[in-house]
Amino acid sequence: MNRLSKLTKIVAKQPVLLMSWSTMNPNAYYFTGIDDDAFAVFMTRNETIAYGHGSYGFADETREPKDMREHFWDYVKKHGIRKIGVDESDGALYSRLIQKKVAPVPLHAQFQKMRAVKDSSEIACIQRAQKITKKTFEEVLPHMDGKTENHVAGLLELSARKKGAALDAFPPIVASGPNGAQPHARPAKRIIKKTECTVVDLGAKYRHYCGDFTSTVFEGKNPEQKDAVLAVLESYEAARKKAKIGVHGKTLNRVAQDVIKEYGFAKNSFAAIGLRLGHSVGLEVHDGFGVEDVTLKKGMAVTIEPGIYVPGKFGVRFEDIVTL
């Protein structure tokens, strides 16, 4: 996997530096396919220099990572380079360039846009990650009742690890009863009861690509909560049915909201509290755009995740990934 040729037009304006130093940088990995602990690729109009421990066939010159400290800055000075395109999510690099009087050109948003449409290998990785994620949830589901949210979060982590994966797309959410009304609640000491709604949101990774799945567990008889669960399930299904190539995400959002309104939960809908219907998924779990911002294209991978959140009482969310 080498997508450096996609950067040709950008490099024509200024050199580009891609780095993964202490943690994997999604954009650096996407364009190079390298997932070493410490590496950098410096691409200019005339040559590509790699700093790393591997053998990189795309590079005109390869040096040890430690050479970044001197060789890179000497090269920049020697060639009179005054600006360099970078992923500004690397704050330390951004600051270092400014200190060296080299203008950093922020490219993170542009890189994410370039990653928006996936190829078949990326889609396969996302689908595999989602399969692992769902299997993890299914294995833990029968063992939730009577345990704390923290305990269940730990069981989910253990289940994923047994499969050779990890829930490292994001920290898992296990939120029961009133905690579920917080869309991004952290697992707490609260004991889960099957008669209350419990929102479980998790995501495993496969070859760096993310899964993202949410379900709401409820076996109670409370009429309001039963209606909310049905409303969100129908809302999800209605939006999912509309999720086709060429359809704008605003259409999906409208369809999803209409169902929730019909059930009388408009003021507690995902949209009412400022949440989006879904987002792009890839090397990052939030991979660059919200569903409502785009017309769906072949190769996109997006979540659909309508929800109802009633403060102080309960929350309901169902979510899955749609690959186009």
Steps between C-alpha positions, in 0.01 A plus 500: 500500500670817375285801422773763491417573135176655625709779652661609171285813458553601861875447479509722192410788734731407789676193643297272726616337823314193630585373847402224741732534796350390831153391385367404159398800293205395279598726212864389502387138500244557225747652254798274575361175637770511769405423859845499658541649847699796375526615141469807283473559127606830346375543146619779272456560128831332429544227758351308790700441817394244759614496861438158650628150571340332200578463133270735313489441128336836429786699657795645312693505826441327835655606830470400862227673704764673714623681189184711509670710768772631269469375143142617451562852628829525309316396185230760554761771554719392208208508254354822635165343582270758658177303534409134552163328483423313821225329694439765764364241744869448585533808720866445590605493135286803425669699775849383400454622143392841623805515728719424198327778304343253258131562431288190570222457243209318671380206294307284749155591363617452142653163587175387663305606191734291285428201727122542482449247219650163587635233269391137521779402741401777741133404485595139573698610808211712629256213451735262683540749786121532525457124499741468794323787677156342467624156602655655810169659597304180434730297726468740794127578460373199704728592792409864558210493743597570862853612416634853513556701185875486569487121533322462167744739331779275626326187370470665159871585499590143602277348234662711230849411624417130483432555131841659450350847476436792735225757550739779405285686248377688811441415867186283526182659631276307739228730633194376688184677613547878529867468402382403152361850453861615465603407144868463589470373858792322661442163669434547871423293810128496427349149498328400177140383518339332200180689575678827409642616170875445481694654211810307391728665243831340395747476215781255429773557243628274226825597327452852637146538361217565744172335580218690671185331630234596754207308642254572777416212732150511649270227631274718713134594472519878544276639218709811438823305470337232285374768261842666492671173411250435219533858378877487471499156339250617237691825457820305433331265254337790311830685463688182413252423223565844348879470524578456130762641267394845379277578799594801713549442870245770582235271357602221737493743791152624414362148464651394833364805682153459349462155657608624843257793474215261418565324830488830688869525591597798283630708791721211614629393158867482407457812287328695779808468720746585220611155388539387141341195347838350419856545381766359276699204635847385402844532651333728753161425649395855407670499165447849369137582429148477635241315296290816461791676324533277195335327210569131545753352257621152417780409739376701796456339841264682735316438824129548550427556868171668592422531869261626765637656818266582789696686772494337841314196371651298214661495157457286188736469204546247223793525259663304221735569211379523142758435227414620151 
